[in-house]
Amino acid sequence: MTPSPNASPETSNPEPQLKRSLGLFDSTMLVAGSMIGSGIFIVSSEMARNVGSPGWLLLSWVITGVLTLTAALSYGELAAMMPQAGGQYVYLREAFSPLWGFLYGWTLFMVIQTGTIAAVGVAFARYLGILRPTISESNYIIPPLHISTGYAISLSTAQLVAILVIALLSWANSRGLHYGKRVQNLFTVAKLGSLFGLIALGLFVGWNRTAASGNFGDLWTPRGFTPSAPGLTPETMFGLLVALCVAQTGSLFSADAWNNITFTAGEVREPRRNVPLSLAFGTGIVIGLYLLANIAYLAVLPFDKIQTAPLDRVASAMVGAVIPSAGAQIMAIGIMISTFGCINGMVLAGARAFYAMAKDGVFFRGAMSINAGGVPGKALFMQAAWTIFLVLPRTYDVTAKKYGNLYGNLLDYVISAALIFYILTIAGVFVLRKKRPDAERPYRAFGYPVVPILYIVGAAIILALLFAYRPATTVPGLVIVLIGVPVFALFRRYGASQ
């Protein structure tokens, strides 16, 4: 079987094809909406414990912003050059080999896309639980069934809500792209408004002179930190470097999924123009808001309160400090809007990557079919089925006799695995310039070659230090990638020829 590029909707083919119905606004909303989930409202607490000072917390977000924007600007060249369904899967396939494209798609299905959807789904349920206390991760329909010393499977009311949301949005998207994009546009506009409101509340209503003076008047002195490793603290230069890299696990997770628009390139109008522009606009808007949100946290809360926010819900702590009577409820509604829209965007986009893989014969054959709604319905179903499974496993701390969620580990797995492929994809800009010097490039990577190199070097340093100091959670991500090698061989041998 020889992999073949995805057919364009304009080519003459009697089979149903994807329709180009996403404009620039729709595409930008997909970028921004997929990025903004629950992370920005939570991860700053742990990041503050990692780096130990307000200045380094803000700089951590700046680093994330620079990395994200440089990656998006580099992806723009590949998106304009190959405006097909599948996006990053196609870029890796064309730059390196079908194997590398498959390994990305495999990891996307096993962890990156589905794991993130599962995590955001559980986050939605958690915040719904603030409004409806019966929805809880400890209110069991099926109590935990232990499958090993550290893992169990359960079904709580919170898990059930997450499953229902994932199923609902997968069904809605299977009805047609117009349903998915309307949900996406509505909820992205709402969540952007909520984030603007959070920032305005902190900067213009809740400004706390004492907290602001303590934070902005002493930006760099380490305090209240958690060592990255025994004896390794942000009080030394190397310890600070490690702390900054470890902190990126949270901020990069919060800013991830910006590349989802590339998966849907086969349904974007004028993709050579609109996909690169939506990448630039969407990432720029979100990163700017993320930085302002952290400034708002520091304007309202003393730094130790950010580090010790209950359940790491730093945004809720900030709103609660300004509006004590209803802060938790207001924040819960805002985060539910945010997570609902994030899940929809990722559900919509991810299925297109698996559709492209199936067209090349390296994924389940059914995923290549287009349903009556003009979308890859079976790919949406397969994605939903695996995502729902990922909601069920629980981690178990034998010492503390406490249950957690597998998605907590998946957060680390997602970042380490995703960084590997981001680095490779941006390296693909260089490879394809050499392999296909005469290919049409309506948009060329901004600042080439300096900007792409900046990303590759920065991301490689973060990845290396994560593997060195967080092996328990990053090595499994690499293992998942490598398992894809024999799976690829099986698909090549037994998959349907295209």
C-alpha positions in Angstrom: 0.0 0.0 0.0 1.3 3.4 -0.9 0.1 6.4 1.1 -1.5 9.1 -1.0 -2.2 12.7 -0.2 -5.8 13.6 0.9 -8.0 14.5 -2.0 -9.0 18.2 -2.2 -12.7 18.9 -2.2 -12.3 20.5 -5.6 -11.1 17.4 -7.2 -13.5 15.2 -9.2 -14.4 12.3 -7.0 -17.8 10.6 -6.8 -17.3 9.9 -3.1 -18.5 12.5 -0.5 -15.9 15.1 0.3 -15.2 17.6 3.0 -16.7 21.1 2.2 -14.8 24.3 2.6 -17.1 26.3 4.9 -14.8 27.8 7.6 -14.0 31.4 7.1 -11.2 33.5 8.8 -13.4 34.3 11.8 -14.4 30.7 12.2 -10.8 29.5 12.0 -9.6 32.1 14.5 -12.3 31.1 16.9 -11.2 27.4 16.5 -7.6 28.3 17.3 -8.5 30.5 20.4 -11.3 28.2 21.5 -9.2 25.1 21.4 -6.5 26.8 23.4 -8.6 28.2 26.2 -9.8 25.4 28.5 -9.3 25.2 32.3 -5.6 25.5 32.5 -5.2 29.3 32.7 -7.5 29.3 35.7 -5.5 26.6 37.6 -1.9 26.1 36.5 -0.4 29.4 37.8 -0.6 28.1 41.3 1.7 25.1 40.7 3.9 27.3 38.4 4.3 29.8 41.3 5.5 27.0 43.5 7.9 25.8 40.9 9.6 29.2 40.2 9.1 30.8 43.6 8.6 34.5 42.6 6.1 36.8 40.8 8.7 37.9 38.2 9.6 34.4 37.2 6.0 33.4 37.1 5.3 36.1 34.6 8.4 35.3 32.7 7.3 31.7 32.5 4.2 32.8 30.7 6.3 35.1 28.4 8.4 32.1 27.5 5.3 30.1 26.7 4.0 33.0 24.6 7.2 33.3 22.6 7.4 29.5 22.0 3.7 29.3 20.9 3.8 32.4 18.6 7.1 31.3 17.0 5.7 27.8 16.4 2.4 29.2 15.0 4.3 31.6 12.6 6.4 28.7 11.4 3.4 26.4 11.0 1.8 29.0 8.8 4.3 28.2 6.0 3.4 24.5 6.1 -0.3 25.2 6.3 -0.2 27.5 3.3 1.9 25.0 1.3 -0.3 22.0 2.1 -3.9 23.1 2.9 -5.2 19.6 3.4 -7.2 17.8 6.1 -4.8 16.3 8.6 -2.5 19.2 9.1 0.5 18.3 11.2 0.1 14.6 10.3 0.5 15.6 6.6 3.4 17.9 7.3 5.4 15.2 9.1 4.5 12.7 6.4 5.7 14.9 3.7 8.8 16.3 5.4 10.2 13.0 6.8 8.3 9.8 6.0 4.9 8.2 6.4 6.2 6.6 9.6 6.8 9.9 11.3 3.4 11.2 10.2 1.8 8.0 11.6 3.7 8.3 14.9 2.3 11.8 15.4 -1.3 10.6 14.5 -1.0 7.6 16.7 0.2 9.7 19.7 -2.5 12.3 18.9 -5.2 9.5 19.1 -3.7 7.7 22.1 -2.8 10.7 24.3 -2.5 14.2 22.9 -6.0 14.9 21.6 -8.1 12.4 23.5 -6.2 12.8 26.7 -6.6 16.5 26.7 -10.3 16.2 25.9 -10.7 13.8 28.8 -8.9 16.1 31.1 -10.9 19.1 30.1 -14.1 17.1 30.3 -13.4 16.2 34.0 -12.5 19.8 34.7 -16.0 20.8 33.3 -17.6 18.3 35.7 -15.5 19.5 38.7 -16.8 23.1 38.3 -20.3 22.0 37.6 -19.9 20.3 41.0 -19.5 23.7 42.7 -23.1 24.5 41.5 -24.4 21.0 42.0 -22.5 19.3 44.9 -24.0 15.9 44.0 -21.6 16.0 41.0 -18.4 14.9 42.6 -15.4 12.6 41.9 -16.1 10.9 45.2 -19.9 10.4 44.7 -19.7 6.9 43.0 -22.1 5.2 40.7 -19.6 2.4 40.4 -17.0 2.4 43.2 -13.3 2.1 42.3 -12.3 -1.4 41.0 -8.6 -1.9 41.5 -6.8 -3.2 38.5 -3.3 -2.9 40.0 -1.6 -1.4 43.0 -1.7 2.2 41.7 -4.7 2.2 39.4 -8.4 1.6 39.5 -11.5 2.1 37.3 -14.6 3.9 38.6 -17.6 5.8 37.5 -18.4 8.8 39.7 -21.1 11.4 39.0 -18.3 13.8 37.8 -17.0 11.2 35.4 -20.5 10.5 34.1 -20.9 14.2 33.4 -17.6 14.4 31.5 -18.6 11.3 29.5 -22.0 12.8 28.6 -20.4 16.1 27.5 -17.9 14.3 25.3 -20.7 12.2 23.8 -23.0 15.2 23.3 -20.4 17.3 21.4 -19.2 14.3 19.4 -22.8 13.7 18.3 -23.4 17.4 17.5 -20.3 17.6 15.4 -21.4 14.4 13.5 -24.5 16.3 12.4 -22.4 18.6 10.2 -19.7 21.3 10.3 -22.2 24.1 10.6 -23.3 22.7 14.0 -19.8 22.4 15.2 -18.6 25.8 14.1 -21.7 27.6 15.5 -21.1 26.0 18.9 -17.4 26.9 18.6 -18.0 30.5 17.7 -20.7 31.0 20.4 -18.6 29.5 23.2 -15.3 31.1 22.1 -16.8 34.6 22.1 -18.4 33.9 25.5 -15.1 32.5 27.0 -13.1 35.5 25.6 -15.6 37.8 27.2 -15.3 35.8 30.5 -11.5 36.1 30.4 -11.7 39.8 29.7 -14.1 40.1 32.6 -11.8 38.2 34.9 -8.9 40.5 33.9 -10.9 43.7 34.3 -12.2 42.5 37.7 -8.6 42.0 39.0 -7.1 45.1 37.5 -9.8 47.7 37.9 -12.1 46.5 40.8 -10.1 44.2 43.0 -6.7 45.9 43.0 -5.1 45.1 46.3 -2.4 47.7 47.2 -0.8 45.4 49.8 -0.7 42.4 47.5 0.4 44.4 44.4 3.1 46.1 46.3 4.4 42.9 47.7 4.3 41.2 44.3 5.4 43.9 41.9 7.7 45.6 44.4 9.7 42.3 45.0 9.5 40.5 41.7 12.5 38.2 41.9 13.1 37.0 45.5 12.4 33.3 45.8 9.9 32.3 48.4 7.5 29.5 49.1 8.9 27.3 46.3 8.8 23.5 45.9 12.2 22.2 44.9 12.3 20.7 41.4 14.5 17.9 42.8 16.2 17.3 46.1 18.6 20.1 46.6 17.6 21.8 43.4 15.8 25.1 44.1 15.2 28.4 42.1 17.8 30.1 44.5 20.6 28.9 42.1 20.9 29.7 38.4 20.7 26.1 37.3 17.9 25.3 39.7 16.0 28.3 38.3 16.5 27.1 34.8 15.1 23.7 35.7 12.2 25.3 37.6 11.3 27.4 34.6 11.3 24.3 32.3 9.2 22.3 34.8 6.8 25.2 35.0 6.3 25.1 31.2 4.4 21.8 31.7 1.5 23.8 33.0 1.7 26.9 30.8 2.3 25.0 27.6 -0.6 22.6 28.4 -2.8 25.7 28.8 -1.6 27.1 25.5 -1.7 23.9 23.6 -4.1 22.8 20.8 -3.5 26.0 18.7 -2.4 23.7 15.9 -5.9 22.1 15.7 -6.9 24.5 12.9 -4.4 22.7 10.6 -6.3 19.4 11.0 -9.4 21.2 9.5 -7.5 22.9 6.6 -9.5 20.8 4.1 -12.6 22.7 5.2 -11.2 26.2 5.4 -12.1 28.7 2.6 -9.0 30.3 1.1 -6.8 28.1 3.3 -3.5 29.4 2.0 -4.5 32.8 3.4 -6.9 32.0 6.3 -5.1 29.2 8.1 -1.8 31.2 8.6 -3.7 34.3 9.6 -5.9 32.4 12.0 -2.8 30.9 13.6 -1.3 34.3 14.1 -4.5 36.0 15.3 -5.7 33.2 17.6 -2.4 32.5 19.3 -1.7 36.2 19.7 -5.0 37.0 21.3 -4.9 34.1 23.7 -1.3 34.6 24.8 -2.0 38.3 25.5 -5.0 37.4 27.6 -3.1 34.7 29.5 -0.3 37.2 30.5 -2.9 39.8 31.6 -4.8 37.2 33.6 -1.6 36.4 35.6 -1.0 40.1 36.2 -4.5 40.3 37.5 -3.9 37.4 39.9 -0.8 39.2 41.2 -2.7 42.5 41.6 -5.3 40.9 43.9 -3.6 38.0 45.7 -0.5 37.9 47.8 2.0 35.5 46.2 1.7 33.0 49.0 -2.1 32.9 48.4 -1.4 32.1 44.7 0.9 29.3 45.7 -1.5 27.8 48.2 -4.9 28.4 46.4 -7.3 25.7 47.4 -7.1 22.8 44.8 -4.9 25.2 42.8 -8.0 27.2 41.7 -6.2 30.5 41.6 -8.8 32.3 39.5 -11.5 31.2 41.9 -9.4 32.5 44.8 -9.0 35.8 43.0 -12.7 36.3 42.2 -13.6 35.1 45.7 -11.3 37.8 47.2 -13.1 40.5 45.2 -16.7 39.1 45.4 -16.7 36.8 48.5 -20.5 36.1 48.4 -20.6 34.6 44.9 -17.0 34.4 43.6 -16.9 30.6 43.5 -20.2 30.3 41.6 -19.3 33.1 39.1 -15.9 31.5 38.3 -17.5 28.1 38.0 -19.8 29.3 35.3 -17.0 31.0 33.5 -14.8 28.0 33.5 -17.7 25.7 32.4 -18.2 27.9 29.4 -14.5 27.8 28.7 -14.1 24.1 29.0 -17.3 23.3 27.0 -16.0 25.4 24.0 -12.5 23.9 24.3 -13.9 20.3 24.2 -16.0 21.2 21.1 -13.0 22.6 19.2 -10.8 19.6 20.0 -13.5 17.1 19.1 -14.2 18.9 15.8 -10.6 19.1 14.8 -9.1 15.8 16.0 -11.4 13.6 13.9 -10.0 15.3 10.7 -6.5 14.0 11.5 -7.7 10.5 11.9 -9.7 10.8 8.7 -6.6 11.8 6.8 -4.7 8.9 8.3 -7.4 6.5 7.2 -7.3 7.9 3.7 -3.6 6.9 3.7 -4.4 3.4 5.0 -2.7 3.8 8.4 -5.8 4.0 10.6 -9.1 2.1 10.8 -10.7 2.1 7.4 -14.1 3.4 8.7 -12.5 6.7 9.8 -12.2 7.7 6.1 -15.9 7.7 5.4 -17.8 11.0 5.2 -21.4 10.8 6.5 -24.6 12.6 5.3 -23.6 15.7 7.3 -20.4 16.0 5.2 -18.1 15.2 8.1 -16.0 12.1 9.2 -18.7 10.7 11.4 -17.0 7.3 12.2 -13.7 9.1 13.0 -15.7 11.3 15.5 -17.1 8.1 17.0 -13.7 6.4 17.4 -12.2 9.5 18.9 -15.1 9.8 21.4 -15.0 6.1 22.4 -11.3 6.2 23.3 -11.6 9.6 25.1 -14.5 8.2 27.2 -12.4 5.2 28.1 -9.6 7.6 29.3 -12.1 9.3 31.7 -12.6 6.1 33.6 -9.1 5.1 35.0 -8.1 6.5 38.5 -4.7 6.7 40.0 -4.4 5.5 43.6 -1.9 6.8 46.2 -1.3 3.8 48.4 0.4 5.9 51.2 -2.2 8.6 51.3 -5.1 6.2 50.4 -6.3 8.9 48.0 -7.7 8.6 44.4 -6.7 10.8 41.6 -7.3 10.9 37.9 -5.2 9.4 35.1 -5.6 12.7 33.3 -3.3 14.3 35.8 -0.5 12.1 34.5 -1.7 12.6 31.0 -1.1 16.4 31.3 2.6 15.6 31.6 2.5 12.9 28.9 0.8 15.3 26.5 3.4 18.0 26.8 6.5 15.7 26.5 5.0 13.9 23.5 3.6 17.0 21.8 6.9 18.9 22.2 8.8 16.1 20.3 6.4 16.5 17.3 6.3 20.3 17.5 10.1 20.3 17.2 10.1 17.8 14.3 7.3 19.7 12.5 9.2 23.0 12.6 12.4 21.2 11.6 10.2 20.1 8.6 10.1 23.8 7.4 13.9 23.5 6.8 13.6 20.0 5.3 10.9 20.9 2.9 12.7 24.1 1.8 15.5 21.8 0.7 13.4 18.9 -0.7 10.9 21.1 -2.5 12.5 24.5 -3.2 10.1 25.3 -6.0 6.9 24.4 -4.2 4.3 27.2 -3.9 4.6 29.0 -0.6 2.0 31.8 -0.4 3.2 32.5 3.1 6.8 32.0 4.3 7.8 31.5 8.0 8.3 34.8 9.7 11.9 35.5 10.6 13.2 32.4 8.8 15.6 30.8 9.8 16.1 32.6 13.1 12.5 32.3 14.5 12.1 28.6 13.7 15.5 27.9 15.2 14.6 29.8 18.3 11.6 27.5 18.9 13.6 24.3 18.2 16.4 25.3 20.6 14.0 26.5 23.4 11.7 23.6 23.2 14.5 21.1 23.0 16.0 22.5 26.3 12.6 22.3 28.0 12.1 18.7 26.7 15.6 17.6 27.8 15.2 18.9 31.4 11.7 17.4 31.6 13.1 14.0 30.7 16.0 14.5 33.2 13.9 15.7 36.2 10.4 14.4 35.4 11.1 10.9 34.0 8.2 9.2 35.7 5.7 11.2 33.7 7.6 12.1 30.5 9.2 8.7 29.7 5.7 7.1 29.3 4.9 9.7 26.6 8.0 8.5 24.6 7.0 4.9 25.2 3.6 5.6 23.7 5.3 7.1 20.6 7.6 4.1 20.2 4.7 1.6 20.5 3.4 3.2 17.4 6.3 1.7 15.3 5.0 -1.9 15.3 1.4 -0.6 15.0 2.4 1.3 11.9 3.9 -1.9 10.5 0.6 -3.7 11.2 -1.5 -1.1 9.4 0.9 -1.1 6.4 0.6 -4.8 6.2 -3.1 -5.4 6.9 -4.7 -2.0 6.3 -6.9 -1.2 3.4 -5.0 -0.1 0.2 -5.9 3.4 -0.9 
